[in-house]
């Protein structure tokens, strides 16, 4: 039985050309970590997807029962951002973050997702999100690329009544400057 819902987010804000700095939780500068704004988004996402009053901001959303993030590969370019983005939510919900799969392992990760039950949240690198969705059997149409400047949208995938999946794009609207629209096709 496939999951009841798969929600996919891009990791939160990152340094562009080294500015602003990425920071580890210790405060140490790190180009593979979230920026201050990214950490703000990560904290806001926790209550966006697990509100204290239980009322989610959009009917397509659900509180995750499992969280998957792309793992940081050893060496240069080892982005910690996908895990950092969902860490506050995972801690709030008492969930472990599954880091079994890395960038370019989307088909294997999707096979793993399809064996899960409940609501799964995936935090991934932007260039891997369209291929991730395309690997779903009966995948819905999605934009060909996730824009470099978009950190503020959730792709919600629900099983379709007959077969396949439907896509709903939910703008987060968590931080100043977040957009009110999804990603254009």
N, C-alpha and C positions, 0 to 999 in steps of 0.2 A: 504494500500500500504506500503510495507516495505521501509526502508531507501534506498537511492541510493547507499550507501556505509557505511560499519562499519569498523573503524580502531581501533585496540586494541594495547595498549602499556602496558608494565609493568612499575610501578612507577620507578623513577630514583634511583640512588645509595643510599644504606642504610648502617648504621654501621654494621660491622660484629664483633661479640665478643666485642662490645663497642668501636671499633676503625675503622676508625677515628670517631670522635664525630658527632652525628647528631645535627643539629642546627635549631632553629626556626628563622623566619625572624628578630626577635629582637636580635639574636646572642646568646640567651640562649641555653645552651646544652640541648638536648632532644633526647633520644634514639629512639623515634618514628618519628623523622623528617629526612629529607634528609641530607646527608653529603655535604661538600663543592662541591665535584664533582657532586653530585646529583643536587644541585642548578645550577651548570654550565649547566648540561644537560637540566634542565627545561627551562632555558633561551634560550638555543640553539634550543630546540624544538619549541619554539614560532615562530621563523623565518623559521625553517625547514618546518612547516606546514602552515605558513602564510607569505611567502616571500614578501618583500617590492616590488619586481619587478613582482610578480605574477607567477614566473616560479618555479614550484615545482621540487625537485631534482629527482623524479621518476614518470613515467606516471601513476602508480597505486595510487599515493597519491592524496588527495584533501584537500582543506581547510575546516575544520569542520564548520558546522552550529549549532551543539549541542555538548556539552561535558558532559560526565558522569564519575564520579569517585566514588570508593567505599568509604563509609563514615567511619570515625573513630568511633569505638564503645567505649562507656565509659569504663574506667578501664585500667588496665595494658594491654599492647600489642595493644593499640589503635593507629595504624599507621596513621599518618597524610600524609604520603608520596604520595599516589595516588592523593590527592587534590593538594598538593604542586607542584607536577610534572606538572600539567596542569594549574596552576594558572597564570603564565606569559602569556600563550597563551590565556586563557579566558579574561584576562585584555586587551590584545592587540586587540582581536576581539570584545570586549564588550559583551561577553556571560556569563551567569550565569552557574555555575557548578552544575549539578544535583547530589545531594548526597543522593538520596532517598533509595539507597540499600547498604547493607554491605556485607562483606565477607560471603560466604555460602548462599547468596540469588541470585545466578546467574540465575536460571530458571525464577524467577520473574522479574529480571532486563532485561533478554532477551525478555520477553513478552512485557515489556515497550518499549524496543528498536524497536521492530517490528511494533509498533504503530506510530513511528516517520517518518518524511520525511527528506530528505536532507542527509547530511554527518554527521555521529555521530562518535566522538572519545571517546573511553573508556579507562580510566586509572585504572588499577586493580592490585591486588596482584598476584604474579606469579603462586601460586598454584591454583588459581581460574580461570586462563585464559583458559586452555584446557576444563574444564567443562562448562565455559561460551560459548565457540564456539560449543561444543557438544550439547548445549541446543537449538541451532538454528535448525529450521526444514530444513532438507536437508543439514545438516552440512557437510563440506568437511573434509577429513582426516586431522588431525593435530598431531604434536608430542604429546605423552602421558603426558609429563611433560615439564614445562618451566624451564630451568636450573637456578640454584641459582645464577650463575655468569653472566647472560645475562640481560643487561639493554638497549641494543642497537639495537633493532629490532622492526619493526611495522608489525603486522599481518593485512593485508588489505583483507576484505571480501566483495566481489561484488556479487549481485544477478546473478545466472546462467541463461542463456537464457531459458532453459526449466523449471527448478525448482531447488531450493536449492541455494547453495553458492559456490563460488570459493575462494581459498586462494592464496594470493601473499605475500611472506615475503620480506620486504624491510629493508635492513640494513641501520641504520641511518648514520653511519660514521660521527658523530658530534664531538667526542672528541678523543684525542690520545688514542690508545689502542682499539678503537672500531673495531669490526670484519667486514669483507666484506661478510659474509655468513649469511644465516638464521639459524634457529634452526633445527638440524638434526632430522629426523624421526627415 
